[in-house]
Amino acid sequence: MRNTFIKALECIAGNDPRVVLLTGDLGYGVLNSFAETFPSRYFNMGISEQIMTSAAAGMALEGNVVFTYSIGNFNTLRCMEQIRNDICYHNANVKIVSVGGGFSYGQLGMSHHSTEDIAMMRELPHMRVYVPADPEEAVAALHDAMRHPGPCYFRIAKNGEPKLSEKGADYDISKIHPLRSGSDVCILGCGPLLNQALKAAEYLEERNISAGICSVPCVKPLDVETLEKIAQQYRMLVTVEEHQKAGGLGGAIAEVVSGLNNNAPLLRLGLQDVFTSIVGSHDYLCDKYELSARYIADAIASRMT
Amino acid sequence: MTSEDLAWRIRCHAIDMVHNAHASHIAAALSAADILAVLYTNVMRVDPQDPDMPERDRFIMSKGHAGVAVYALLAEVGFFPVSELERYYTDGSVYSGHVSHRGVPGVEFSTGSLGHGAAVACGMAMAAKMAGRTHRVFTLVGDGECNEGSIWEMALVAQQNKLDNFTVIVDCNAMQAMGSCRDVMNMEPFADKWRSFGWQTIEVADGNNHEQLREAFSTLSDGKPKCILAKTKKGKGISFMENNLIWHYRDPQGDDYLRAVEELEAAKP
């Protein structure tokens, strides 16, 4: 997903001289082509996310579309106040690209697990938040962001995510998208964890529970219209995300459905207010923290019965 | 209007504004008044009738807590009516204690949390270079503000990108919130730090002296970003406020206010 996203950015930059890319000294082997093609619009700002973020705001206010690139929590939590005051308050046209959401950097440890970013970013006024699940969603998110001047956040995965669905010509990234139809329960997810949700639906089928799956790549602004329909259509809603249970996609959806009449109950699956103190592969950590397909299926089945 | 006239008017408004509003930070505004006045009278290219003129020089007040001085400055220069200053700190007003751009013509950028404005200004200077534009970018930071790590991140990026269109002025009033800079967080040798970070560094012995400031601003660039260390007096212009930490917090009332007004009247240029 990461490489596809950066390649798409390079295409956009070829047609749009406003596009500038800043990195916090990360992206070895990823940003080389952009840097060589657009040397005057590429800056390695050093290992210093605060100045990268503030300078991005300054450049954006001068008419540029500025992308900040880093991994994990470095260009989000590290410079949260710069994002709030310098970018968001000024509605600066800065696009924050963080590679390796959730457990993508599984073996590198908790410093590199970004598990609070969605909550932090979506809390900020003016910010749009994209959590794509496959490379096509990532590219669609990028094009959508270019149509919306102002702050955007992209949580980009990097482990060779497979294509989850066919996207037609009228595909709209800002909408909730069905990946699988069902009739009892609807699982809403964002990011590559949707793969686990799809498998979970198969396990549930064996237990005679019909699960629909939806991708919610645009966590903010949320597609409230579709969500309201879903909330009336199913007996239960479930959210899955590689993120703390509080404040992320589950939190965003809870905020909407709690205001509806006769809405389906909501089960939120995510990290249970814990830090990840062990390491492992992406799949291993998803399982360890009870977000793998079998845990998702079990959690749903036990709530349904 | 001469820069001396302008600085005096900034001080008069600032004293009245904090008196009426019971606002803090008057001493920080008084130390910076001369730098602001010289910038807007003799150095920068701005047009109050056209605040967004593309070729304008940019200024960001990084020490946003001295906002009262910026509002007084911009009103006197003509960005908005002087009568607007009465709204400072009042219910529903856009004139906040820390500088905010929304609804205030002439304010380039909102600040208040230290170590932000100078870094944004650095980005603006980079953008000007990128676009091949010739306007310059100025920012005023506090010496206490230089405790912030982001200032030194900015210092590195500016020298790396050879931003000779960028000037940082440090209002070296030698005091910060809880005491003297030297006692709280000694940054000496301060000028050496800026030089070693790759900046053309100019020390101004009296940063409240307009001639000395003008000379510093007119020093020819040597291709590096420029840092002007202006040794000012905190509370400058009101005898009992000078170098007295309490006036970072207190607002002049009663006899203090009358005395401040008297002293300013006597100092009218």
Chai-1 contact restraints between the chains, C-beta under 6 A:
chainA,res_idxA,chainB,res_idxB,connection_type,confidence,min_distance_angstrom,max_distance_angstrom,comment,restraint_id
A,M45,B,V157,contact,1.0,0.0,6.0,A-B,restraint_1
A,S48,B,E153,contact,1.0,0.0,6.0,A-B,restraint_2
A,Q50,B,S150,contact,1.0,0.0,6.0,A-B,restraint_3
A,Q50,B,E153,contact,1.0,0.0,6.0,A-B,restraint_4
A,I51,B,A119,contact,1.0,0.0,6.0,A-B,restraint_5
A,I51,B,E153,contact,1.0,0.0,6.0,A-B,restraint_6
A,I51,B,M154,contact,1.0,0.0,6.0,A-B,restraint_7
A,I51,B,V157,contact,1.0,0.0,6.0,A-B,restraint_8
A,S54,B,H116,contact,1.0,0.0,6.0,A-B,restraint_9
A,S54,B,A119,contact,1.0,0.0,6.0,A-B,restraint_10
A,S54,B,V120,contact,1.0,0.0,6.0,A-B,restraint_11
A,A55,B,C122,contact,1.0,0.0,6.0,A-B,restraint_12
A,A55,B,G123,contact,1.0,0.0,6.0,A-B,restraint_13
A,A57,B,V120,contact,1.0,0.0,6.0,A-B,restraint_14
A,G58,B,V120,contact,1.0,0.0,6.0,A-B,restraint_15
A,G58,B,G123,contact,1.0,0.0,6.0,A-B,restraint_16
A,G58,B,M124,contact,1.0,0.0,6.0,A-B,restraint_17
A,M59,B,G123,contact,1.0,0.0,6.0,A-B,restraint_18
A,M59,B,A127,contact,1.0,0.0,6.0,A-B,restraint_19
A,E62,B,M124,contact,1.0,0.0,6.0,A-B,restraint_20
A,E62,B,A127,contact,1.0,0.0,6.0,A-B,restraint_21
A,E81,B,S113,contact,1.0,0.0,6.0,A-B,restraint_22
A,N85,B,S113,contact,1.0,0.0,6.0,A-B,restraint_23
A,N85,B,H116,contact,1.0,0.0,6.0,A-B,restraint_24
A,D86,B,H116,contact,1.0,0.0,6.0,A-B,restraint_25
A,D86,B,V120,contact,1.0,0.0,6.0,A-B,restraint_26
A,Y89,B,S110,contact,1.0,0.0,6.0,A-B,restraint_27
